Amino acid sequence: MPLKFTLRPGEKVIVNGAVIGRGEEPGSFYLFNKANFLRGREVMKDEQADTLVKKLYLIIQLIYLFPENAPENLVKFETILAENMRLGPDNVEKLAEVARLVHMSDYYRALKATAKLF
């Protein structure tokens, strides 16, 4: 079953590292095979990662969108995760769930779970 997503006018999406933009009118797109994608509103830029939790989101995003750099980014993920757990003990269970999703390579769901923390 294909994945359907809709973009607003002017909105962008990243699919397997390629940025695709929508024109003046909204439109729906379908992904018929497995692809890594994020809508523009889900993409975090470096300068937006101003908290530890947002830095965690950013590194998961990099692992997800650029699998060729995943090994080095997974090391960074573990460091940022440990720092989040140490400084945010109230979120340890939620962070453990994020870690579980990342270790299962379910990066999109890990991003969603991380976004709920900020």
C-alpha positions as a printed NumPy array, in Angstrom:
array([[ 0.   ,  0.   ,  0.   ],
       [ 1.541,  3.336, -1.017],
       [ 2.109,  6.151,  1.441],
       [ 0.132,  9.26 ,  0.538],
       [ 1.161, 12.702,  1.757],
       [-0.028, 16.169,  0.878],
       [ 2.083, 19.289,  0.59 ],
       [ 0.792, 22.804,  1.05 ],
       [ 1.589, 25.435, -1.573],
       [ 5.287, 26.257, -1.428],
       [ 6.042, 23.415,  1.003],
       [ 9.039, 21.14 ,  0.497],
       [ 9.76 , 17.516,  1.281],
       [13.027, 15.601,  1.428],
       [12.833, 12.14 , -0.144],
       [15.979, 10.012,  0.046],
       [18.071, 13.169,  0.366],
       [16.477, 15.011, -2.571],
       [14.519, 18.194, -1.855],
       [11.215, 18.331, -3.73 ],
       [ 9.122, 21.503, -3.72 ],
       [ 5.43 , 22.061, -4.273],
       [ 4.207, 24.821, -6.57 ],
       [ 1.411, 27.313, -5.987],
       [-1.358, 24.782, -5.417],
       [-1.583, 21.998, -2.844],
       [-1.053, 18.493, -4.096],
       [-0.87 , 14.885, -3.026],
       [ 2.009, 12.542, -3.698],
       [ 2.415,  8.81 , -3.28 ],
       [ 5.495,  6.846, -2.342],
       [ 5.207,  3.36 , -3.786],
       [ 8.406,  1.965, -2.329],
       [10.385,  2.359,  0.882],
       [11.89 ,  5.829,  1.11 ],
       [13.224,  8.109,  3.791],
       [11.257, 11.342,  3.784],
       [10.492, 14.384,  5.898],
       [ 8.141, 17.243,  5.113],
       [ 9.634, 20.708,  5.381],
       [ 7.811, 21.407,  8.636],
       [ 9.462, 18.311, 10.175],
       [13.013, 19.278,  9.181],
       [15.149, 20.884, 11.86 ],
       [18.016, 23.156, 10.854],
       [21.29 , 23.292, 12.794],
       [20.549, 26.734, 14.225],
       [17.203, 25.523, 15.6  ],
       [18.841, 22.813, 17.729],
       [19.19 , 25.07 , 20.773],
       [18.386, 22.474, 23.467],
       [19.695, 18.978, 24.186],
       [16.427, 17.361, 23.113],
       [16.469, 19.292, 19.841],
       [20.083, 18.212, 19.295],
       [18.887, 14.636, 19.753],
       [16.175, 15.214, 17.135],
       [18.724, 16.739, 14.748],
       [21.148, 13.812, 15.001],
       [18.328, 11.28 , 14.453],
       [17.254, 13.323, 11.429],
       [20.797, 13.123, 10.03 ],
       [20.925,  9.359, 10.589],
       [17.559,  8.985,  8.852],
       [18.181, 11.213,  5.836],
       [21.841, 10.388,  5.25 ],
       [22.334,  6.661,  5.958],
       [25.804,  6.777,  4.416],
       [26.936,  8.752,  7.506],
       [24.935,  6.683,  9.992],
       [27.835,  4.928, 11.754],
       [29.484,  8.172, 12.886],
       [26.132,  9.834, 13.652],
       [25.028,  6.842, 15.748],
       [28.061,  7.433, 17.971],
       [27.003, 11.083, 18.347],
       [23.444,  9.932, 19.033],
       [24.575,  7.758, 21.945],
       [26.526, 10.678, 23.449],
       [23.633, 13.131, 23.132],
       [21.156, 10.518, 24.409],
       [23.281,  9.855, 27.513],
       [23.533, 13.584, 28.177],
       [19.746, 13.959, 27.823],
       [19.151, 11.078, 30.228],
       [21.602, 12.495, 32.753],
       [20.156, 16.025, 32.664],
       [16.482, 15.122, 32.177],
       [15.66 , 12.271, 34.541],
       [11.924, 12.974, 34.158],
       [12.133, 11.856, 30.524],
       [14.214,  8.691, 30.967],
       [11.387,  6.342, 29.937],
       [10.544,  8.407, 26.859],
       [14.22 ,  8.679, 25.94 ],
       [14.596,  4.909, 26.355],
       [11.749,  4.499, 23.852],
       [13.535,  6.854, 21.428],
       [16.714,  4.778, 21.847],
       [14.781,  1.553, 21.226],
       [13.306,  2.969, 18.01 ],
       [16.712,  4.174, 16.808],
       [18.306,  0.795, 17.549],
       [15.503, -0.835, 15.515],
       [16.276,  1.616, 12.653],
       [12.756,  3.048, 12.981],
       [14.045,  6.598, 12.634],
       [10.84 ,  8.288, 11.529],
       [ 8.988,  7.097, 14.641],
       [12.024,  8.016, 16.755],
       [11.807, 11.556, 15.377],
       [ 8.112, 11.732, 16.233],
       [ 8.758, 10.475, 19.774],
       [11.603, 12.97 , 20.245],
       [ 9.509, 15.873, 18.959],
       [ 6.975, 15.181, 21.728],
       [ 9.701, 16.052, 24.247],
       [ 9.946, 19.676, 23.083]])
